[in-house]
């Protein structure tokens, strides 16, 4: 599942994100969502989140749907 809909993402969810510095290379970072930073219900490039380790990026794929 992609990470474009805010309703699909919540704290504790395991996701793959792309950090700002990795946008050109497309390198993914896996982690657990701590906070949702995008307030709109939908974002074409992915909902921006903060992971539990403090990294911030846009959700590319939801790994664990619980």
N, CA, C and O atoms as a DFTB+ gen file, in Angstrom:
264 C
 N C O
     1  1       0.847      -1.186       0.000
     2  2       0.000       0.000       0.000
     3  2       0.888       1.243       0.000
     4  3       1.897       1.293       0.703
     5  1       0.509       2.235      -0.785
     6  2       1.297       3.467      -0.812
     7  2       0.944       4.354       0.382
     8  3      -0.015       4.084       1.105
     9  1       1.710       5.389       0.573
    10  2       1.536       6.249       1.742
    11  2       0.947       7.597       1.421
    12  3       1.341       8.598       2.018
    13  1      -0.002       7.652       0.478
    14  2      -0.551       8.936       0.050
    15  2      -1.783       9.368       0.846
    16  3      -2.128      10.550       0.852
    17  1      -2.443       8.436       1.511
    18  2      -3.651       8.766       2.281
    19  2      -3.334       8.797       3.770
    20  3      -2.846       7.819       4.336
    21  1      -3.617       9.931       4.390
    22  2      -3.318      10.110       5.809
    23  2      -4.065       9.093       6.677
    24  3      -3.565       8.667       7.718
    25  1      -5.267       8.709       6.237
    26  2      -6.098       7.792       7.022
    27  2      -5.472       6.389       7.140
    28  3      -5.840       5.625       8.033
    29  1      -4.537       6.050       6.249
    30  2      -3.888       4.736       6.271
    31  2      -2.695       4.681       7.222
    32  3      -2.164       3.603       7.488
    33  1      -2.268       5.842       7.737
    34  2      -1.021       5.932       8.498
    35  2      -1.313       6.364       9.928
    36  3      -2.115       7.267      10.166
    37  1      -0.657       5.714      10.867
    38  2      -0.877       6.029      12.282
    39  2       0.381       5.657      13.073
    40  3       1.185       4.848      12.608
    41  1       0.558       6.245      14.272
    42  2       1.728       5.928      15.090
    43  2       1.820       4.435      15.385
    44  3       0.812       3.789      15.672
    45  1       3.029       3.896      15.312
    46  2       3.253       2.481      15.570
    47  2       3.310       1.639      14.305
    48  3       3.673       0.464      14.362
    49  1       2.956       2.221      13.165
    50  2       2.946       1.510      11.887
    51  2       4.367       1.434      11.314
    52  3       5.117       2.408      11.382
    53  1       4.735       0.282      10.753
    54  2       6.038       0.138      10.102
    55  2       5.916       0.574       8.645
    56  3       5.061       0.080       7.910
    57  1       6.781       1.509       8.233
    58  2       6.715       2.072       6.882
    59  2       8.109       2.218       6.279
    60  3       9.114       2.198       6.989
    61  1       8.150       2.366       4.956
    62  2       9.356       2.793       4.242
    63  2       9.148       4.250       3.874
    64  3       8.105       4.617       3.334
    65  1      10.152       5.089       4.170
    66  2      10.077       6.506       3.811
    67  2      11.276       6.868       2.936
    68  3      12.261       6.133       2.865
    69  1      11.164       8.015       2.277
    70  2      12.303       8.600       1.577
    71  2      12.641       9.898       2.296
    72  3      11.799      10.786       2.430
    73  1      13.882       9.993       2.756
    74  2      14.364      11.209       3.394
    75  2      14.622      12.254       2.316
    76  3      14.855      11.906       1.159
    77  1      14.581      13.536       2.686
    78  2      14.813      14.629       1.741
    79  2      16.138      14.424       0.996
    80  3      16.195      14.592      -0.222
    81  1      17.192      14.067       1.717
    82  2      18.521      13.908       1.108
    83  2      18.595      12.709       0.159
    84  3      19.509      12.628      -0.661
    85  1      17.644      11.783       0.263
    86  2      17.661      10.574      -0.566
    87  2      16.673      10.632      -1.729
    88  3      16.486       9.635      -2.425
    89  1      16.037      11.787      -1.950
    90  2      15.004      11.863      -2.996
    91  2      15.555      11.569      -4.385
    92  3      14.874      10.943      -5.198
    93  1      16.779      12.011      -4.671
    94  2      17.363      11.761      -5.997
    95  2      17.709      10.287      -6.185
    96  3      17.457       9.718      -7.247
    97  1      18.281       9.676      -5.163
    98  2      18.722       8.278      -5.279
    99  2      17.556       7.299      -5.106
   100  3      17.603       6.179      -5.616
   101  1      16.517       7.719      -4.389
   102  2      15.383       6.833      -4.145
   103  2      15.627       5.844      -3.014
   104  3      14.858       4.899      -2.838
   105  1      16.699       6.056      -2.240
   106  2      17.026       5.165      -1.126
   107  2      15.927       5.237      -0.063
   108  3      15.508       6.316       0.355
   109  1      15.479       4.064       0.356
   110  2      14.408       3.983       1.358
   111  2      14.977       3.800       2.756
   112  3      16.054       3.233       2.940
   113  1      14.232       4.292       3.732
   114  2      14.567       4.102       5.135
   115  2      13.345       3.479       5.795
   116  3      12.229       3.978       5.647
   117  1      13.559       2.382       6.526
   118  2      12.440       1.703       7.187
   119  2      12.394       2.108       8.659
   120  3      13.429       2.251       9.310
   121  1      11.182       2.288       9.166
   122  2      11.048       2.637      10.570
   123  2       9.602       2.605      11.024
   124  3       8.690       2.271      10.268
   125  1       9.426       2.965      12.288
   126  2       8.110       2.978      12.918
   127  2       7.647       4.435      13.048
   128  3       8.394       5.288      13.527
   129  1       6.414       4.711      12.618
   130  2       5.864       6.071      12.663
   131  2       5.687       6.521      14.110
   132  3       5.126       5.804      14.938
   133  1       6.186       7.743      14.396
   134  2       5.953       8.365      15.703
   135  2       4.909       9.475      15.577
   136  3       3.953       9.528      16.351
   137  1       5.100      10.370      14.585
   138  2       4.181      11.501      14.387
   139  2       3.850      11.658      12.918
   140  3       4.688      11.385      12.059
   141  1       2.626      12.100      12.618
   142  2       2.245      12.485      11.262
   143  2       2.429      13.992      11.150
   144  3       1.912      14.746      11.974
   145  1       3.160      14.430      10.137
   146  2       3.477      15.847       9.982
   147  2       2.639      16.524       8.897
   148  3       2.520      17.750       8.889
   149  1       2.059      15.745       7.981
   150  2       1.181      16.308       6.948
   151  2      -0.239      16.372       7.505
   152  3      -0.771      15.376       7.995
   153  1      -0.840      17.553       7.425
   154  2      -2.187      17.701       7.992
   155  2      -3.287      17.398       6.980
   156  3      -4.411      17.088       7.375
   157  1      -2.988      17.482       5.681
   158  2      -4.024      17.210       4.677
   159  2      -4.314      15.714       4.590
   160  3      -3.484      14.893       4.980
   161  1      -5.489      15.363       4.081
   162  2      -5.920      13.964       4.024
   163  2      -5.174      13.177       2.955
   164  3      -5.090      11.951       3.031
   165  1      -4.623      13.883       1.944
   166  2      -3.955      13.213       0.827
   167  2      -2.756      14.049       0.386
   168  3      -2.820      15.278       0.385
   169  1      -1.660      13.382       0.011
   170  2      -0.514      14.084      -0.574
   171  2       0.059      13.216      -1.676
   172  3       0.347      12.039      -1.458
   173  1       0.227      13.791      -2.866
   174  2       0.627      13.017      -4.047
   175  2       2.008      12.376      -3.907
   176  3       2.257      11.324      -4.496
   177  1       2.913      12.994      -3.134
   178  2       4.264      12.435      -2.974
   179  2       4.419      11.625      -1.690
   180  3       5.505      11.124      -1.395
   181  1       3.335      11.497      -0.929
   182  2       3.385      10.725       0.306
   183  2       3.230      11.600       1.534
   184  3       3.670      12.749       1.553
   185  1       2.602      11.048       2.551
   186  2       2.395      11.756       3.818
   187  2       3.736      11.876       4.538
   188  3       4.478      10.900       4.647
   189  1       4.044      13.077       5.027
   190  2       5.301      13.293       5.746
   191  2       5.139      12.838       7.191
   192  3       4.169      13.197       7.859
   193  1       6.095      12.047       7.666
   194  2       6.047      11.522       9.033
   195  2       7.398      11.665       9.716
   196  3       8.429      11.839       9.065
   197  1       7.371      11.588      11.046
   198  2       8.597      11.480      11.849
   199  2       8.628      10.070      12.393
   200  3       7.647       9.593      12.963
   201  1       9.768       9.394      12.214
   202  2       9.932       8.049      12.744
   203  2      10.323       8.107      14.216
   204  3      10.687       9.167      14.726
   205  1      10.246       6.969      14.893
   206  2      10.596       6.917      16.319
   207  2      12.047       7.314      16.570
   208  3      12.377       7.790      17.656
   209  1      12.934       7.119      15.559
   210  2      14.344       7.503      15.731
   211  2      14.598       8.967      15.370
   212  3      15.742       9.420      15.403
   213  1      13.532       9.719      15.022
   214  2      13.658      11.150      14.773
   215  2      13.801      11.538      13.312
   216  3      13.735      12.726      12.997
   217  1      13.994      10.593      12.413
   218  2      14.139      10.920      10.991
   219  2      12.782      11.328      10.408
   220  3      11.738      10.811      10.806
   221  1      12.822      12.268       9.456
   222  2      11.604      12.785       8.835
   223  2      11.651      12.540       7.336
   224  3      12.663      12.805       6.686
   225  1      10.556      12.033       6.792
   226  2      10.479      11.811       5.350
   227  2       9.055      11.506       4.922
   228  3       8.131      11.501       5.735
   229  1       8.895      11.253       3.628
   230  2       7.576      10.953       3.076
   231  2       7.394       9.452       2.919
   232  3       8.297       8.750       2.465
   233  1       6.216       8.966       3.300
   234  2       5.932       7.529       3.244
   235  2       5.820       7.089       1.781
   236  3       5.031       7.634       1.010
   237  1       6.624       6.098       1.425
   238  2       6.604       5.521       0.089
   239  2       5.734       4.263       0.086
   240  3       4.967       4.022      -0.846
   241  1       5.872       3.467       1.154
   242  2       5.135       2.205       1.220
   243  2       4.867       1.854       2.672
   244  3       5.699       2.077       3.552
   245  1       3.680       1.297       2.900
   246  2       3.333       0.790       4.221
   247  2       3.740      -0.679       4.264
   248  3       3.269      -1.486       3.463
   249  1       4.625      -1.022       5.213
   250  2       5.179      -2.365       5.295
   251  2       4.257      -3.284       6.088
   252  3       3.889      -4.362       5.621
   253  1       3.888      -2.848       7.292
   254  2       3.099      -3.676       8.209
   255  2       1.730      -3.043       8.399
   256  3       1.617      -1.947       8.948
   257  1       0.701      -3.728       7.949
   258  2      -0.648      -3.171       8.074
   259  2      -1.364      -3.657       9.325
   260  3      -2.583      -3.537       9.449
   261  1      -0.576      -4.212      10.259
   262  2      -1.112      -4.608      11.555
   263  2      -2.042      -5.763      11.449
   264  3      -2.579      -6.218      12.459
